[in-house]
Amino acid sequence: MGLDLLEQIRSWGQRVPHRVAHSSGARTLSHGELLARSDALAEYLERSLPPSEAPIALVGHKEPELLIGFLGCAKAGRAYVPIDHTLPAARIERIVATARPALVLTPAEVALRSTGEARPTSRPENPHSPHYIMFTSGSTGDPKGVPITRGNLVHFLEWMLAEHPFRGGAEVFLNQTLFSFDVSHMDTYLSLMTGGTLVSLSHDDIADPRRLFRVLAQSGISVWVSTPTFAAMCLVEPTFNRRLLPALRRFLFCGEALPARTAAALLDRFPEAEVWNTYGPTEATIACTAIRIDRTVLARYPTLPIGYAMRGSRVFVVDQYHGVVPAGQRGEILIVGPNVSPGYLHRPDLTVRSFMPFEGEPAYRTGDWGHEQDGLLFWDGRMDNQIKLHGHRIELEDIEAHLCSLPGVLGAAVLPATRGDRVAWLTAYVQLAEGVPGSDSERVAWLRKSLLDQLPAYMLPRHFRFLSAFPMTPNGKIDRRSLAGVPTG
């Protein structure tokens, strides 16, 4: 492992101690403060906790203390589990139960434990040790933990830093996604590794368009990292252009498919900025392919490619026997290399289904359809019921499992509705037992409230349709193709 992640971050704390490292609302944290306070937290963790591989759970929402927590845990040799406190309490409890952390810290507790003088830690970096554990949606209703090792993260960062000429000590990165969503670690660590400033948008910022564009106008952002859906939302505002963000020079998209119309509009509004499309599941460390989208690419490909494999890793399109298929033929995307996670946390049964050795290297079966054309990789959708909605990876069975757990629900199926090349919303089809009280509108309100007690708002179906019975396929499964023809109003 060539790059010393913590040492490079430390060097910026020493070189530009007064530069803002993180900004969220009215609160800021300098690189010098981040360096000193993460050292203090690391010392507290090492002094207070017995040696163990158990991670530390960090529960908060865009506070500067979360960055202190990330680095403090890493310096103490502990993986961290980022959990956003806007998630339903029941889901947070399940994540914590699955992660089995040695300690759960809130921003207030991080603040309390990160004061005072501390010696810089000199723990050697272990590329095989988990650096963080990201939780994703699970098909059984239980979230899955994905450990990402220090080596995984360093491999990703080395690729991104070689691909993009970020200006040391001068960039301002946008942080749109939650810290519990792995795309956030693209902007966070690229900013930390280059002595940049990370500008976090809170839930309230994004919910209020006037507030959002006021924050953006004052941000000085030069590197935009977000899901394509968020950028498309911003494009609705006519003033979202280079006059609003004169320093913006680079868009980095991840988390879902980038529509050609979104990329074209951004090139029109920001003619001096580069637009990059990236692809990668959580299990392969944020992103593993990339391509710059310019006018030539837009003119040639109506559906945008996801690009070329990251340096030092390989991405193949394979058949069911893991043989590489010819160019133009559809198959499963297989990711091979040092960016692949060791497997799912405490779930060897799930690990063996998706992780495998391939030509002597770790590999991950993505469950994504893809094909190769002109030497470029294209994403052709999910092989199962896992989808991307507004940048969030969702397994539809997760929502179905929670619906079926409610009293009076005999069965449920959740289907995505598409607009163009992206998922626009979800529709839930529900079979209720006889005698469930209320009108249809009252039943919908009850289902919405019940789901919101268990699931994040982004997983909530927009429409609910009640059926007396589900159509069936010949083998006795729910006929989802037939359901897709039921009007949603």
matplotlib code that plots the C-alpha trace (Angstrom):
import matplotlib.pyplot as plt

x = [0.0, 1.9, -0.3, -0.3, -3.8, -3.6, -0.2, -1.3, -4.3, -2.1, 0.3, -2.5, -3.4, 0.1, 0.5, -2.9, -4.1, -6.4, -8.1, -11.7, -11.8, -15.6, -18.5, -22.1, -24.6, -23.0, -20.4, -16.9, -13.9, -10.3, -7.7, -5.7, -8.7, -9.5, -6.0, -5.8, -9.2, -9.1, -5.8, -7.5, -10.4, -8.0, -6.2, -9.5, -10.6, -7.3, -7.3, -10.9, -11.7, -10.1, -8.4, -11.0, -12.1, -15.5, -16.2, -17.4, -20.9, -21.1, -24.7, -25.3, -26.1, -23.5, -21.9, -18.2, -17.8, -18.5, -15.2, -13.4, -15.0, -14.0, -10.3, -10.2, -11.5, -9.1, -6.1, -7.2, -7.3, -11.1, -13.5, -16.4, -20.1, -21.7, -25.4, -27.5, -29.8, -32.6, -33.2, -36.1, -35.2, -36.1, -33.6, -30.9, -31.4, -31.1, -27.9, -26.4, -27.5, -25.9, -22.7, -22.1, -20.1, -17.8, -19.2, -21.9, -20.9, -23.1, -21.6, -22.0, -20.1, -17.4, -17.1, -16.7, -14.1, -11.9, -10.6, -7.3, -3.7, -2.9, 0.2, 0.0, -0.7, 2.0, 0.0, 1.1, -1.4, -2.8, -4.3, -6.4, -8.1, -11.6, -11.6, -15.4, -18.5, -21.3, -24.8, -27.0, -30.6, -31.1, -33.6, -34.8, -35.6, -32.3, -29.6, -26.3, -22.9, -20.1, -16.7, -14.3, -10.6, -7.9, -6.4, -9.8, -10.1, -6.5, -6.8, -9.9, -8.3, -5.0, -7.1, -9.2, -6.2, -4.4, -7.4, -8.3, -5.8, -7.2, -5.4, -3.8, -5.2, -7.6, -10.6, -14.1, -16.0, -19.8, -21.1, -24.7, -25.4, -25.6, -22.4, -24.2, -24.3, -21.0, -20.9, -20.3, -16.9, -15.8, -16.2, -15.1, -11.8, -10.9, -11.3, -9.3, -6.5, -6.0, -6.4, -9.7, -12.9, -16.0, -19.3, -22.1, -25.7, -28.1, -31.5, -33.0, -30.9, -32.0, -35.7, -35.9, -35.1, -34.5, -32.2, -30.4, -29.5, -28.5, -26.1, -24.8, -24.2, -22.1, -20.2, -17.5, -17.8, -15.2, -15.9, -19.5, -20.1, -23.7, -26.3, -27.6, -31.1, -29.9, -28.3, -31.4, -33.5, -31.1, -31.4, -35.1, -33.9, -33.0, -30.3, -28.4, -25.5, -21.9, -23.0, -24.3, -21.2, -18.4, -15.6, -17.2, -14.9, -15.8, -19.0, -18.5, -21.6, -22.2, -25.0, -27.3, -27.5, -26.6, -29.2, -27.9, -30.3, -28.9, -25.3, -26.1, -27.9, -24.9, -22.5, -24.8, -25.1, -21.4, -19.4, -16.1, -16.8, -16.1, -18.8, -17.8, -19.9, -18.8, -20.1, -19.6, -21.5, -20.7, -19.0, -16.4, -15.6, -17.7, -16.8, -14.7, -15.3, -15.4, -15.6, -15.7, -18.9, -18.4, -20.3, -18.7, -19.8, -23.3, -23.6, -22.5, -24.3, -28.0, -27.5, -24.3, -21.5, -20.2, -16.7, -13.4, -12.2, -10.2, -6.4, -5.2, -8.6, -10.6, -14.3, -15.7, -19.1, -19.6, -22.1, -23.6, -20.4, -18.2, -16.9, -16.2, -18.9, -18.1, -18.4, -22.0, -23.5, -25.3, -24.0, -23.4, -20.8, -18.0, -15.5, -12.1, -9.3, -8.0, -11.0, -13.4, -14.6, -13.8, -17.6, -20.6, -20.3, -21.2, -23.0, -20.8, -24.0, -24.5, -20.7, -20.4, -23.2, -21.6, -17.9, -15.4, -11.8, -11.3, -7.9, -6.3, -7.9, -11.0, -14.1, -17.6, -20.7, -22.7, -26.0, -26.0, -26.6, -24.0, -22.3, -19.2, -19.2, -16.2, -14.1, -16.5, -18.7, -22.5, -24.9, -28.1, -30.0, -30.4, -30.7, -33.0, -35.3, -32.6, -33.0, -31.6, -34.0, -32.7, -29.2, -30.2, -29.7, -32.9, -33.9, -37.6, -37.9, -36.8, -39.9, -42.1, -40.8, -41.8, -45.2, -45.8, -44.9, -47.8, -51.0, -53.7, -51.3, -51.4, -49.0, -47.1, -45.1, -43.3, -42.5, -40.5, -41.9, -39.5, -39.3, -36.7, -33.7, -34.2, -36.5, -39.0, -41.1, -42.3, -45.7, -46.8, -49.4, -51.0, -53.3, -55.2, -57.1, -60.8, -62.0, -59.1, -61.0, -61.1, -61.5, -58.7, -57.3, -57.3, -55.5, -52.9, -52.3, -51.9, -49.4, -47.4, -47.1, -46.2, -43.5, -42.0, -41.6, -39.3, -37.8, -36.1, -38.5, -36.7, -37.9, -41.5, -43.7, -45.5, -48.6, -50.5, -52.9, -55.1, -55.7, -58.0, -55.4, -52.1, -51.7, -49.4, -46.9, -47.0, -44.5, -46.6, -44.7, -46.2, -46.5, -44.8, -45.1, -48.9, -48.8, -46.8, -49.9, -52.2, -52.8, -51.5, -53.6]
y = [0.0, 3.1, 5.9, 6.6, 7.9, 9.2, 10.7, 12.7, 14.0, 14.9, 16.8, 19.1, 19.8, 20.9, 22.8, 24.7, 24.5, 27.5, 26.5, 25.3, 21.5, 21.2, 23.5, 22.7, 25.4, 28.0, 25.6, 25.2, 23.0, 23.9, 21.3, 22.1, 21.5, 18.3, 17.1, 17.8, 16.7, 13.4, 12.7, 13.3, 11.1, 8.3, 8.5, 8.3, 5.3, 3.5, 4.3, 3.5, 0.4, -3.0, -4.4, -5.7, -5.8, -4.3, -1.1, 2.3, 3.5, 7.2, 8.5, 12.0, 14.2, 16.3, 17.7, 18.4, 16.0, 13.1, 13.9, 14.0, 10.6, 9.1, 10.0, 9.4, 5.8, 5.2, 6.5, 4.2, 1.2, 1.0, 0.7, 3.2, 2.7, 6.0, 6.1, 9.1, 10.1, 11.0, 7.3, 5.7, 4.6, 1.0, 0.9, 2.5, -0.1, -3.0, -1.5, -1.2, -4.7, -6.1, -4.1, -5.1, -1.9, -1.5, 2.0, 4.3, 7.9, 11.0, 14.3, 15.6, 12.7, 13.1, 16.7, 15.8, 13.1, 15.0, 17.9, 18.4, 17.7, 14.3, 12.7, 12.0, 8.3, 6.2, 3.1, 1.4, 1.2, -2.3, -2.6, -5.5, -3.9, -2.5, 1.3, 1.7, -0.4, 0.8, -0.6, -1.1, -2.3, -6.1, -8.4, -9.9, -6.6, -6.5, -4.1, -5.6, -4.4, -4.0, -3.6, -1.5, -2.0, 0.6, -1.0, -0.9, 2.8, 3.7, 1.9, 4.0, 7.2, 6.6, 6.1, 9.2, 11.4, 10.2, 10.7, 14.3, 17.2, 18.5, 21.6, 21.1, 23.3, 25.1, 22.9, 23.1, 19.9, 19.5, 16.9, 16.2, 12.6, 11.3, 10.1, 6.7, 6.5, 5.5, 8.3, 10.7, 9.1, 10.2, 13.9, 13.5, 11.7, 13.5, 16.7, 15.5, 14.1, 17.4, 19.9, 21.0, 22.3, 20.0, 21.8, 19.6, 20.2, 19.2, 17.6, 21.0, 22.7, 20.3, 20.4, 24.2, 25.3, 29.0, 27.9, 25.4, 27.9, 30.5, 27.9, 27.0, 30.6, 31.2, 27.9, 28.6, 24.9, 23.8, 20.1, 18.9, 15.3, 14.1, 11.7, 12.6, 13.1, 15.9, 17.7, 17.2, 18.8, 21.8, 22.2, 23.0, 26.4, 28.7, 30.4, 27.2, 28.0, 29.3, 32.7, 31.0, 28.8, 30.6, 28.4, 25.1, 23.1, 19.4, 17.3, 13.8, 11.6, 8.3, 6.3, 5.8, 6.1, 9.5, 10.5, 12.0, 15.0, 15.9, 15.7, 17.8, 20.5, 20.7, 21.2, 24.0, 25.7, 25.2, 25.2, 25.4, 22.4, 18.7, 16.1, 12.7, 9.6, 6.9, 3.5, 1.1, -0.7, -0.3, -3.7, -2.4, 0.8, 3.7, 3.6, 1.5, 2.8, 6.3, 8.4, 12.0, 12.9, 15.5, 16.4, 13.6, 11.0, 12.5, 12.5, 8.9, 7.2, 7.9, 5.8, 7.0, 4.5, 4.0, 4.1, 2.3, 0.3, 2.0, 1.6, -1.6, -3.3, -5.1, -5.2, -8.0, -8.9, -12.6, -15.4, -17.6, -19.7, -16.6, -16.8, -13.4, -12.8, -11.2, -7.4, -6.4, -9.4, -8.8, -10.4, -9.8, -7.2, -8.7, -6.5, -7.9, -6.3, -4.8, -2.5, -5.4, -5.8, -8.9, -9.7, -9.0, -8.4, -11.5, -13.0, -15.8, -17.1, -13.9, -13.5, -16.8, -15.9, -12.7, -12.8, -15.2, -15.5, -14.8, -15.5, -15.2, -11.9, -11.0, -10.5, -9.3, -10.4, -7.2, -8.6, -5.8, -6.5, -4.9, -5.0, -3.8, -1.6, 0.2, -0.8, 1.0, -0.6, 0.1, -0.6, -2.3, -2.5, -4.9, -8.7, -8.8, -6.4, -4.1, -0.6, 2.9, 5.6, 9.2, 7.8, 5.3, 1.6, -0.2, -3.8, -4.0, -7.1, -5.0, -2.9, -5.9, -7.7, -4.7, -4.5, -8.2, -7.9, -5.5, -6.9, -7.7, -7.7, -11.0, -10.1, -7.3, -6.5, -3.3, -2.3, 0.6, 3.1, 4.4, 7.7, 7.5, 5.7, 6.2, 5.0, 7.8, 6.3, 3.0, 1.5, -1.0, -3.6, -4.9, -7.8, -7.2, -9.7, -9.4, -7.1, -4.6, -1.4, 2.0, 3.4, 2.9, 6.4, 5.6, 2.3, 4.1, 6.6, 3.7, 1.9, 5.0, 5.8, 2.2, 2.0, 5.4, 3.9, 1.3, 2.6, 5.8, 8.2, 7.5, 3.9, 4.8, 3.9, 6.9, 4.8, 2.0, -0.3, -2.9, -6.2, -9.1, -11.6, -11.4, -12.7, -15.7, -17.1, -20.8, -21.7, -20.0, -16.8, -13.3, -12.3, -8.9, -8.3, -8.4, -6.1, -3.6, -3.2, -2.2, 1.6, 3.7, 6.8]
z = [0.0, -1.3, 0.0, 3.7, 4.2, 7.7, 7.3, 4.2, 6.0, 9.0, 6.7, 5.6, 9.2, 9.7, 6.4, 6.3, 10.0, 9.6, 6.4, 6.8, 6.5, 7.0, 6.9, 7.8, 8.4, 10.6, 12.0, 10.7, 11.6, 10.5, 9.4, 12.5, 14.8, 13.0, 13.4, 17.1, 18.1, 16.1, 17.9, 21.2, 20.4, 19.2, 22.6, 24.5, 22.5, 23.0, 26.7, 27.4, 25.3, 25.6, 22.4, 20.1, 16.4, 17.3, 15.5, 16.7, 15.7, 14.9, 14.9, 13.7, 10.7, 8.9, 12.1, 12.1, 14.9, 12.5, 10.6, 13.9, 14.7, 11.3, 11.8, 15.5, 15.0, 12.2, 14.2, 17.1, 14.7, 14.9, 12.0, 12.2, 11.3, 10.0, 10.9, 10.1, 12.9, 10.4, 9.8, 11.7, 15.2, 14.5, 11.6, 13.6, 16.3, 13.7, 12.3, 15.8, 16.7, 13.5, 13.8, 17.4, 18.2, 21.2, 21.6, 20.1, 19.9, 19.1, 18.0, 21.5, 22.9, 20.2, 21.2, 24.9, 24.2, 21.7, 23.9, 25.5, 24.4, 22.8, 21.3, 17.5, 17.0, 15.3, 14.7, 11.4, 8.6, 8.0, 4.5, 5.6, 8.6, 8.2, 7.9, 7.9, 7.6, 5.4, 5.7, 2.7, 2.2, 2.7, 1.0, 4.3, 5.9, 7.7, 6.5, 5.4, 6.7, 4.1, 5.7, 3.5, 4.5, 4.6, 1.5, -0.3, 0.4, -0.4, -3.8, -4.6, -3.5, -5.4, -8.6, -8.1, -7.2, -10.4, -12.5, -11.4, -11.0, -7.8, -6.5, -3.2, -0.4, -2.9, -3.7, -2.2, -2.4, -2.2, 0.2, -0.7, 0.4, 4.0, 5.6, 5.9, 2.1, 0.6, -2.1, 0.7, 1.2, -2.3, -1.5, 2.2, 1.6, -1.6, 0.3, 3.3, 1.1, -0.8, 2.0, 0.7, 2.3, 2.5, 2.4, 3.7, 2.8, 5.6, 5.3, 6.0, 3.3, 0.7, 1.7, 1.3, -2.3, -1.3, 1.5, -0.7, -3.5, -0.9, 0.6, -2.8, -3.8, -0.7, -0.9, -3.4, -4.6, -7.2, -7.1, -7.2, -5.9, -5.9, -7.3, -10.8, -9.4, -7.1, -10.0, -12.1, -9.3, -9.2, -12.9, -12.5, -11.1, -14.1, -12.0, -11.4, -13.7, -13.7, -12.4, -9.2, -8.9, -10.7, -9.2, -10.2, -12.5, -12.0, -11.6, -10.2, -10.3, -8.6, -7.0, -10.0, -13.8, -15.2, -17.8, -21.0, -20.8, -17.3, -18.5, -21.6, -19.5, -17.2, -20.1, -21.3, -17.9, -16.9, -20.1, -18.3, -16.1, -16.7, -16.2, -15.0, -14.8, -12.3, -11.3, -8.4, -5.7, -2.0, -2.0, -4.4, -2.5, -3.8, -7.5, -9.9, -13.4, -14.8, -17.9, -18.8, -20.5, -23.3, -26.4, -28.4, -25.9, -25.8, -29.6, -29.9, -27.0, -26.2, -23.0, -21.4, -20.7, -17.2, -18.5, -18.0, -15.0, -12.3, -12.5, -10.9, -11.0, -13.7, -14.6, -16.7, -18.2, -17.6, -18.1, -15.4, -15.4, -14.9, -18.5, -20.1, -22.8, -26.2, -26.7, -27.2, -25.3, -22.1, -18.9, -15.2, -14.2, -12.2, -10.4, -9.7, -7.7, -4.4, -4.2, -3.4, 0.2, 2.1, 2.4, 4.4, 8.2, 10.2, 7.2, 5.6, 4.0, 2.0, 1.4, -0.4, -2.8, -4.1, -3.3, -5.0, -6.2, -9.9, -11.4, -8.0, -7.0, -4.9, -7.0, -6.5, -8.4, -8.7, -9.8, -12.4, -16.1, -18.4, -21.8, -23.4, -26.5, -28.1, -25.1, -22.7, -20.1, -20.0, -17.2, -18.3, -15.0, -12.1, -12.4, -9.4, -7.7, -6.4, -7.8, -7.4, -6.4, -6.0, -5.6, -2.8, -3.4, -2.4, -2.4, -3.1, -1.0, 2.0, 1.7, 1.0, 4.1, 6.3, 4.6, 5.2, 8.8, 9.5, 11.0, 8.3, 5.4, 3.6, 0.8, -0.8, -3.9, -4.7, -8.2, -9.6, -12.1, -14.7, -16.6, -19.3, -18.0, -14.3, -11.5, -10.7, -7.9, -6.2, -6.2, -3.5, -4.3, -1.1, -0.3, 3.0, 5.1, 5.3, 8.1, 8.0, 8.9, 7.1, 3.6, 1.1, 1.9, 5.6, 4.9, 2.8, 5.6, 8.1, 5.8, 5.2, 8.9, 9.8, 7.1, 8.2, 11.7, 10.2, 7.0, 5.6, 3.8, 0.5, 0.6, 1.0, -2.1, -3.7, -4.6, -2.8, -4.6, -2.9, -4.5, -3.6, -4.9, -6.7, -10.2, -10.3, -12.7, -13.6, -10.9, -8.2, -7.8, -8.0, -11.6, -11.4, -15.2, -14.8, -11.8, -13.8, -16.0, -13.1, -13.3, -10.5, -11.1]

ax = plt.figure().add_subplot(projection="3d")
ax.plot(x, y, z, "-o")
ax.set_aspect("equal")
plt.show()
